């Protein structure tokens, strides 16, 4: 492996020659006829060539030293664009740009032409991507396992303000970053029946597909180590039923291919129907079975004793989606390798870790025993055996505690029982996991629940996304902070220097100008870079309370109209995020935001003092534009509902001040950046629980708030939906009578906090000072720190470099 201090050795002339070689021999064209796609592909392949060297070297070293490997199982890997990220980590960004300039091409233009890999939805998938990059940076031998979704989540657009879902098309062109591994393919079974032969249970699947591997290298900072993201694509075991085809039954003849393609086509199919539930369960098993078969194959290539598996294998379940890893590993050990059930459960548990990401009951998956038994009959038997084994080992287990109860399989409990360690993702969240989510299991297994506060990779979220701020950081604290984010603390001694604050403000202004151009191009709405950019970008969900934000926006619009000559702070409200296709209430909030934007942005009376901008199809690339430009970070979830968040970290790291509740990692962010540099409002998690005990809590809050009553009246009158005046009667009714997420109770406090934001914005130098302190004090929230915690506390593994 190269020494850390050694840069990737190549000059611009050599790099240019390699681009031209790929243009000719890989793409089959020449510079005079090459399209933007051709140039991007040639550039990508040239950089990929440089990734392969550390990738192969890392793999060889892991085998030669017989190192323990980490296997990270996740339904989502929101990796974003790869080209520029890889170039930066290899130290090739500037050399590539220089080489391309000599060919009449622009690096940024080609990088922007790369499609976002549609392999995730929000924080869960982006966290997984950050963690893979940090494992590579730290030299932790690892594989990520996911599904190679043909269409991923969905491409969001708006039709008269309503969300419309369309298939993502990221794979319509060749993905230059993946390598097909046709030799790594496994048969995955579903349905069928189980029979006992010579005392052994034998599962005869009724359906089968092939899981075929596609590998993407993940290179760490300075190219010192590279790991693998292995994505599984489903293929039919039988390509075509030729007899049926020849009889003219063409649809039936293609059934095997239809089943296979359906499995790896869409992320999170709508599971409001039985067919959707079955497909989702099949997807989750498809991922876990393929991964575990691959893990055992790799282990058995050099080891013969499966009882020693935990010494060489650590498997992390990212949320409950891969919770079938427990029963599947037990099945493989028992049915394929003859290990006794109780011992197999112990071996599997010693390998497995479970990261809990949510306190929401609907997000902790539960499958009916009928569905589980129908789709995975052998696993249903094993789950019952695991439950019985746990009950026997803990005779004081309360009757209401168990994996199987009331004709349901509880995947959270399954993941907990089968994990050696269970971790929350922020200090507050971990305590709530112990206290509210799994209190009885925590009592039975003291010490099993540990905390690992989330983090984000500074390579992508400052170095790549915010080059202006990156340059200032390097000029101020020197090189090397990208792999040692604690060095940001060195900025703090410069914050009182007016020249440093001016440079910090200039970097933010440059980012806002870039974002304003991007927003205008995407939406047609002009945003004044001098205005306060107030940003809420995340999945649309009731608990994240985009509704609270847009209601306050309406109140602000009303105040500006009523008193246009007052000293109003110009504000640009920027929203971004998708609602799940079957989540009617969230889609109604999407519609409301767009309807408010249509009225506010076309109101000449507000004279540009307020804009509402909601670009469609929020993804990693959009985040890389919007986050560095944000002045205010909206982290306003109902206390006790957000596990951690990572957007809050990215925004604060890039110099945005946070307006937020004491929820998730907000608590730790506030502690580290300073309470005086954080706009706190709202009920605490304990107060939320107490407030809900009053059945009329929302009515009391509305009656006490003239501002909120006015806003709700406007919604009820159809001010923002003149074509359908009753469109938001459901929103109004829910706030009055069913306000579970306490929008009404926190509304006045939120308005007060927003007034404090406006007051501080009127003193620009003080705002910049606080923003700079946010960046300086955010070093703790590096994903490198988080991965070191996982390596020490959960995986028990050492870095290879």
N, C-alpha and C positions, 0 to 999 in steps of 0.2 A: 504494500500500500504506500502511496505517496505521503511524505511528511506534510503536516498541516501548513507549514509555512511556504510550501512550494506551490506556485500558481500552475494552472493548466498550461503546459508549454505548447504554444502555437502562435504564429504571427498572422496578421491580417491577410498577407499574400497567400500563405498556405491554406488558410481557412477559405479564402475566395476560390482557390483551385478545387477544394473539396466540394464546395457548393456546386461549381460547374460540373464536376464529375458526376454528382448525383443527378443534376439536372439532365445530363446526357444519358447516363446508363441506368438510372433508377426510374426516371420519369419519361425518358424517350423523347426529349424535346431539346431546343436550343434557346439561347438568350433572346433571339429575335422573335421567337414565337411563344415563349413561355408566358402563361397566365399568372395572376397573383397566387392562385392555388399551387401552380407548379413551383414557383419560387418559395412559397411557404413550406411545401413538402421537402424541397431540396435542403432548405435551411434546417428543418426539423431533423432530417436524416443525418445531416452533418453533425448536429449537436448530439443526436442519439448515439452516433459512433463513439463519441467521447464519454457517454454515460456507460456504455457497455464495459469499458475497461475496469472501472471500480466495481461495477456490478459483478462481473466474473470473479474478480479478485476477492471480493467480500464473500461470495459463495464458496470459493475454494478454501478460504481461511476458516470459515465456519465448519466445513467438513473435516479439514485437517486437524483442527483443534477440538473436534467433537463438542462443540459448544451447544448450550441450551438455546433453543429457539422460542421466540414468542409468536403466537398465532392470534391475530386480531380479527375476530369475526364480526362483520357489520353488514346490515342490509343497505347501508349508504356509505359512499365515499365521494364526497362532493369536492373533487380534486381541482376543479377549475381548469383554466388553460395551463398547459404544461411547458410550452416552448420557452417563454421568458423566464419562468421559474427555474427550469433546468439550466438555462444559460447563466443566470445569476449565481446559482449554487456552484456551478463549475468555474466561475470567474471569466466567462466568455462573452458576457453581454456587450461590452464595449468593442471587443475584437470583432464580434459578429457584425455589429453595426458598421464598423469601419470597412469590413470586407464587402458588405452589401452596398455601401455608398459608392464604392468603386465599380459596382455593377449597375448603378442607377436605381437601386432599390432602397427602401426605408425599413429598418428593423421594426419600428413600432407599427407600421401599417401591416406588415406580414404577421406580427404577433396578434394584432387585433382581429385578423381574419380567421384565427383558429377558433373552432366551435368549442363552447363549454361542454365538458363531458357531463351528460345529464344523469349522473349516478347518485343523486341525493336530493334532499329537500331543503334542509336547514341546518341548524346547529349540530345535530347529531352527526350528519355526514361530513360537515366541515371540520368538526373536532377529529373525526377519524382520519381525515386527510392531514391535518396538522400533526397528529400523533405519529403517523407513518413517516412524515418528513423529519420529525424530531428523533425518532428511533434511528433513522439513517444518519442523522447528524451526530448522534451520540455513539454510534457503532453498536447498537443493540440488534443482534441478528433476529430478523423478523420477517413474517409474511402477513400481508393483509389479505383477507378472503372476502370477496363480495360477488355480486351478480353483474354480468355484463348486459345491462338492460339495453335493449335495442332502441327504445324510445325514452327510457328513464321516467321521470315524473311526468310533466306535461309542459308544453309551451303556453304561457298565459297571454291572452289578449283581452281587450275590452270591447264590448258591443253595447253602445249606449250606457256605458258605465258598468255593465254586468260582466263578471268574469266568464271567459270562454276558454275551455281546455282543448288544446290541439296536440297531436303527437310531436314530441321533440325529434329532430332529424340529425342529431350529432353524428350518427354513423352512416349517413348517406354517402359520405366520402371516406376514403381510407384513413384509418387512425395510425399515424406513423409511429406512435409510441408503444404499440403493443406487438408482442410476438406470440403467434399461435403455437401452442404446445399440443400437437395432435397425439403425442405419446402419453400425455397425462389426461386420461379420460376414464370416467367411472360410471357404472350403471347405478341409477337411482330408482328405487321402487316405490310404488304407492298401492294402496288398497289390497285386494286379494284376501288371503286367509292364512291362519297359523295352524299347523298340526304338530303333534308330538310324535317324534320318531326316535325309538331307543332312548327314551327319557329326555330327549333334547327338543326344544321348540324350534320349528323350522317355518320361516315365513315364505310364502309363495305369493309375491306381488302380482296384482292383476294388471298393473300398468308399469311401464318402465320408460325411462329416458336416459340419454347419455349426457353427463356433465363434461364439457370440453373446456380445457384451460386456455386462457389468454393472459399472458404476463406483461405487466408494465413495470419497468424499473423505477424506483423512487430513490433519487440521489440526494445525499445530505450536503450540508454546507461544505464548500471547498472540495467536494468530490472525494472525500476520504473514505466513504462507505456508501453502499447502495443496497437497498432491500427490494422486495418484490411485492407488488399488488397483483394477486392472482384472481382474475374474474372468470366466473363460470358462465358459459353459454349452454343452453339446453338444445340438444339435437335428438332426433328420433332414433330409436333402436332399429326400426324398420323404415326405410325411406319411403316406401310406397307399397301398398297392397296391390300387387299387379293383377291378381285374379279379379278383384273388385273393379279395378280400373278397366280391365278388358271387358267386363260385363256392363260397363257404362255407368257404374256407381262411383263417379269421380269424387264426390264429396267424402264418402265413406273411405275411399282409398287413401285419401290424404289425412285421415284422422291422426295417425301417429305424428306426422309433422306438425299438425295444428296444435296438439297437446304440447309438444316440445317448444315450439316458438312462443306459445302463450306464456309459458313459465318464465322466460327471460325477456319478455317484451316490455312490460310496464312496471315501474316502481309503485308500490302501494295501490293495487287495484281497489276500486270502490268495494268495500266489504259490507255494504248495507244489504246485500243479497246473499243467499246461501252459496251461489256459484262464486261470488267474490270472496267469501270466507274460505271456501275450499281452495281457491287459487292461491290466496295469500298463505295459507298453511302449507300448501305444497311448495311455494317459493321458499319459505323459511326452512323446510326440511331439505329441499334441493341444495341450498347453500351449505347447511351444516353437515349433511351426509357427504357431499363431495369434499368439503374441507377435511373432515375427520378421516375419510378413506385416504386422502392425500397425506395427511399427517402420519398415519400409521405406516403407510408405504415408505415414507421417508425415514421414519424411525427404524423400521425393520430392515432397511437396507444395510445398516451397520450395527444393529443391536438385536438380540434374540429374546431378551427377558422383558416382556411387557409389564411386569411388576415394577420395573425401574422407570417406566414411562415418565412419571412426574419429575425425575431428575433431568430430563432433557427436553420436556415439552411444557409450555405454559400457554393456556388457551384463554383468551379474554372474550367474554360475551358482551358486546356493546349493546346494552338494553336487552329486553326480553325476546327480541326477534330471533336470536340464535339459541334460545333456551333449550331447544331440542338437542343441543350438543350433548347434554348430560345423558338422556336416554339413548341417543344414537351411539355414543362412545361405549356405554354399557352393553348395548346390543352387539356391537362389533367384538368386544372383549369376550362376551358370553357365547354368542352364537357362532362366531367365526373362529375364536381362539380357545374356547373351552374353559374359560375362567369361571369360577363359581360366582353367582350373582352378588352376594354380599361383598366379596373381595373386589369384584369389578366396580361396584358402586364406590368403594373407597379409593380405588386407583383413579377413577374418573374425577371424583371430587378433588383429589390432590392436584389435578392438572388444571382445573377450571377456576376462573374468576368471573365475577358478574358486576358490571357497572350499571347502577340504576340511574336513570336520567329523568325520572318523572314521579311526581306524587299524585298525578291525575288518575283516578280509578279507570277511566276509559282507555288510558294509554298503557296500563298494565294488562296485557292481553289475557283473555280468558277464552278457551275454546270448549264447546260442548263436548261431553264425553262421547256422544253419538258421532259427531264430526271427527274427533280424534280417532275413535275406534274404527270408523269407516275408512278414513284416509291412511291411517298408520296403525293397523291392528296390533302389530307386535309391540309398537312403542306404547300403546295404551296399556298393555300388560306390564311393561317395564316401569312405566310411570306409577302404576298401582303398587308394584313391588318396591320402588324407591320410597313411596309414601309409607308403606307398611314397615319397611326397614327403619325409617326415621321415627315412626311412632313407637316401635319396639325399643329403639335405642334411647328414647326419651319418654318413659312411662308417665311422666308428669306433664306431657304435652296436653294443653287444653283441648277439649273436644272440638272447638270451632277452628282449630289450627290444622291445616293440612293442605296438600297439593290438590287432591280431588275432593270436591265438596259440592253438594247441590247440583249434581250432574254437570259439573264444569271442571276443567283442568285449569288451575291458576298458574300462569306461566311465571309470574313474579315469585311465587312461593317455590316453584320448581327450580328456578334459577338460583334462589337463595340456598335451598337445601343441598343442591348439587355443587355449590361453589365453596372453595377453600377460603376465599375472601370476597366480601361484598363491599363495593365502595360507592359512596355518594360523590358528587362533583362540585360541592362547595361546602364550607363549614356549616352554614345554616341548613342546607339540604341534608347533609349527613345526619345532623341531630334530628331532623324531622323524619328521616328514614327510620331511625331508631325509635323515636317517640311515637310517631303516628302511623307509619306504614307497616313496619314489621316489629312491633313491640314484643310480641310473644316469642318470635324467633330470635330476636336479639337477646332476650332473657335466657333462652335455651342455649344460645351460642355466643356468650360474651366474648368480645374482641374480634368477632368475625367481620363486623362492619367497621370499615376504616374510611377516612376521607382522603380524596385526591382532587383538590380544586383544579378546575379546568385551566387550560392555557392555550395560547395561540402562537403560531410560529412567526417570529419577527422577520424572517427572511422574506416571506410573502407579504405580511401585513404592515411592514414599514419599508423595508429595503426595496421591494418591488412595487408596492402600491403607492408609496410616497417618496419618490426619489428626492424631492426638494427637502423634506424634513431629514431624510437619511444623510444627505450631504452636510446639513447643519450639525447633526449629531456627530458625524465623523470629524468635522472641523473642530468640534468643541471637546470631545472626550477621546478622540483618536480612533484608530481602526480596531476591529475585533469585537465590537459590541453586539454584532449580529448573532454570535454564538455565546455571548455572556451578557444577557440583557440587564443584569444587575448594574452594569456599568452606566446605564442611563442615569443612575443617581448622581453621576458626575456633572450632569446638566444643572443640578439644583444650585450650585454655587455661582452659576452664571445668570440665574433668573433675574437678579437685581440689576444686572447690567443692561442699560437701555439699548445698547447696540445689539445684544443678543435677542432682546424682546422684539426689536424691529425686524431682525432676520427671521425669527419665529413667525411673526405676523405676516411677513412677505411670503414665506412658504405656504402658510394657510391661504393667503389671498390667491396665489398661483393655483392651488388645488381647487379653490372655489371658481375661479375663472374657467378652468378646464371642465369642471362639473357643470357649470352653467351652459357652456357650449354643448356638452353632451346631452343635457336635459332638453335644451331647445331643439336639438336635432331629433331626439326621440319623441318628444311630446308637443313641440311647437310652442311651449310656454317659456317666456323669457324670465330668468331669475337674475336679480341684481346681485352681483358678488359682494356688494357692500352690505346687503341685508344679513340678518341672522339666519343661518341655515339650521333649521330645527328638524332632526332626522329620526324617523322610526322605521327601521328596515328589519323585518323578521317575518316568520310565518304568521299568517293571519289566524288568530285564535282569540276566543273571548277572554281568556285569562291574561293574555298579553295586553289587552285593553287599548287596541287601536280606537275603539269606540270612545273611550275617555278623551283621547287626543283630539278626535274630530269634533266632539261636542264642545270642547274648549275652543277649538278653532272657530266654530260657529259663534260662540260668545264673543270672541275677539272681533270677528267680522261685524257683529252687531254694535259693539262699542265704537269701532272706527266710523261706521255709518252715522251713528248718533252724535258723535263729537269729532268730526274730521280734522279740526284744527288743533286737537290736543297733541301732546308730545308722544306720538306713537312710535315704537321701534319697528322698522320694516322687518317683516318675518317671511321666510319661505319655508313652508311646511312640506317636507319631502317624505313620502311613504314608499314602501316597497315590500312586496311579499305576496305569497299565494295562499289561497284557501284550499283545503282538501275538497275534492269534487263533490263529496256527499255531505259537506258541512254547511247546511242551509243558512244558519245564523251568521257564520263567518262570511259567506258570500254576500249576505245582505249588508254587512259592514263594508265590504269592498265596494258595493254599489253606492252606499251612502258617501263614502269618501270621494268617489268620482263625481257624484251629483253635487256635492258641496263645492268641489273644485270647479265644476262647470259654471256655477253661479258666481263664486268669488272671483275667479280669474277674468270674468267678463263684466265685472262691476266697475264702471268708471269712477264711481264715488270713492272707492278705496285708494285710488291713485297709486297703485303699485305697492301700497303698504303691506299687503298680504297676498301671498300666492300659495296655492295648494297644488303640488305636483306629484303624480302617482304614475311613474313609468311602469309599463307592463313587463312581466317576465323577470322578476328579480332573480339574479344568480350571482355567482362569484365575481364575474367580470364587472357587473354593475356595482357590486360592493366595493371593488377596488377603485372605482371612480368616486362613489358617493362618500364612503367612510373618511378618506383623508380631507374631504371638503366640509365635513360636519362641524358646526360650532356647538350644537347642543345634542346630546345623546338621550333619546327617550327610552327609559328602562322602567316602565310604569306598571308592571304586572301586579296583580293582586298578591299581597304578601303571603308567602307560604305555598305559592304555586309554581314559580320558576325554579328549576333545579339549580341552575348556575347562570347560563348564558355565556356566549363567547363574543357576540356582537358588542356587548357592553365593554369588554376588554379591548377589542379592536378600536372602538371609537375613542375611548379614553387614552389609549396608547398613542393615537394620532392627534391628541390635543383637543378633544371635545370635552366640554363639561357635561356632567351627567345630571339629569333630573330624574329622580327615581325613588322607588319604595325600598324598604329594607327587605329585599327578596333576593334569593340566589346569591350570586357572587357580588351583587351590589354592596352587600354588607362588607365584604373584604376590600372591595375597591375603595369604598368610602373610608375605611380604616387606614388605608395606605396612602391615598391622595390627600387626606385631611378633610374633616367634616366641613371646614370652611370653604372647601373647593368642590362641593357637591350640593346640589339642590334637593334636599330630602323633603318628602311629604308622605302623608298617608298612614293608614292603620298598620300596625305590626301584625305578624302572623298570629300571635295570641289574641290580639284585639279583633282580628277578623273572625276568629272562632266565636268569641263572645258576642260580637255584633250580630252574627247570623242567628243567634238564639232569640233575637227580637224579630218576630215575623213581619213587623211593620217597619223594619229599619230603613228601607229605601224610601218609604212614604215620609218618614220623619225627616230624612235628609233633603228630600225635594222641597218639602214645605218650608224648610229653613233656608233655602237657597233661591233667591229671586232670579239670579242669573241662570241656574239650571232650569227653573220653571219656564223662563222665557225661551230657552233653547228647545225644550221639549214641545212647547206650544208651536214653535215654528215648524218642527218636524210634523206635528199632528195636523197642521194646516196645509202641509204640502209645499212649503216655501221652496224646497229643494227638489221637488218632484211635481211640478205643475201639471205634467201630462198624466199623472196618477197620484192625486192628493193623498190617498190612503196608503201609499207605498210603505211608509215607515211607521204605521200605526202599531205594527208588531214590535218594533224597537221601543217605542214609547211605552207600550204595555209591559214589556219585560222589565224595563227600568223601574216602573212604578210597582210592579207586583212580584217579579221573579229575578231580582238583581243579585244573583248568586256571587258574582265577581265584584260587587260593591263599587260599581262605577259612581252611583249617586253619593254614597257615603264619602268617597275620596274626592269628589268633584271640587268643592270649595278649597280644600287644601291644595289641590293641583293648580287651581287658578292663582292662589296666593304664591305658590312656588314659581309659576310662570311670571308673575309680577316682579318677583325677586330677580329672575333671569333678565327681564327688560331693564330693571334698574342697574344691574351690573353692566349690561351691554352699553349703557350710556356713558360708561367710563372705560373706553377701549383699552387703555394701558393696563388697567387692573384686570380686565378680562384676559388679556394676553398673558399676564403674569400667572394667573390661576390655570390657564390652559397649559402653559409650559410646565408648571408644577405637576399637572396630571401626567404628562409624558415622562417627566423625570422620575416619578414615583411608581411607575407601572412595571418595573422590571420583574417583579414576582410572577406576573401573569404570562410568562413564557411557557410554551408547551415543552421546552427542554426541561424546565423545573418539574413539570407534571410527570413527564416520562421517567425522570430520575426517581420520583416517588413510587411510581408503579414498579420499576425495576427493583427497588430496595424492599418495598413493603408487600408486594403482591406476587411478582414474578420470580423474585429471588434469582436474579441473573446479573451478570457483570458485562460492562461494555467490552467490545473486542478491540477498541482503539483507545 
